[in-house]
């Protein structure tokens, strides 16, 4: 059974969706929508799709099964409600929305209309992340002490100048909302429920409304702590993306410029051959199936088997809630309880 896709919002990230759909045998891109006609020329030329400047008109197309929402984040809720009301399933770019109220509107619209909703947190599908999750699920690290989460990247002023909504608090957010939210999603996936947050943030080098550097601390329900540092101010290019987890029986560091490799893997109850086998699996295929492709494959599976997608709306809400707690703490200069 082939499922037909449409894309709303034809900026940079939409091309990743189109490429992912193209690689999946039972997926077909048939329509795109953008208010600016020239933004759709790439898709009409390369994918032979029908183009729309009005999403309401596009959603009348009965052949569309799933819609990828790739608009500025501040527009997600209004569009998602329309898509759900049209009985189309939803692939939502991160973050799910900019507020919890908007997020609840999206989740409620999906549930009340009986459509599936998945959020694009693709880093979960990297090979090194999957292997780390297996180790944690087997409790091989024992009691977790703490973790470090670092995202020190470069996004120059030209990146933010591409569109007027970039770097705004209403439609984009800063480094936490736009870049590090993927890593916060992984931290939650690895460490569990957060209970307390303290954060400081600043806008140091980029001419934007939101933060370009952030530092914070999380306490989790199990008592473990985590340090989070994120920035888009690093010169001259991306420097590091890493998550390190310290346990009573092991230490794991996922690192590199894109968190693709084990920089440290020492586990008391895994001998050297077992550890080498894990490392070899990662090095043989560090990216795994591209994350956007896996997200789309997972929602297709969920639709066909009436199951939950691998990354749900509630997962998206948890990541957003943590970002907003960081923002609240930085604004109030106080500890925030979640």
Protein Blocks (a to p, Z undefined) as FASTA:
>chain_A
ZZddddehjafklmmmmmmmmmpmkbccfbdcdfblklmmmmmmmnopacdfbfklmmmp
mkbmbdcdfbdfklmmmmmmmmmmnopacdddddfblbfklmmmmmmmmmmnopacdddd
fklmpmklmmmmmmmmnomnmpafbdcddddddddfklmmmpmkgopaklnopmklmmmm
mmmmmmmmmnopafbdcdddddfkbccfbdcbdcdddddfkopacdddddfkbcfbdfbd
cdddddfkbccddedjkopacfbdcdfklcfklmmmmmmmmmmmmnopafklmmmmmmmm
mmmnopacfbdfklmmmmmmmmmmmmmmmmnopacdZZ
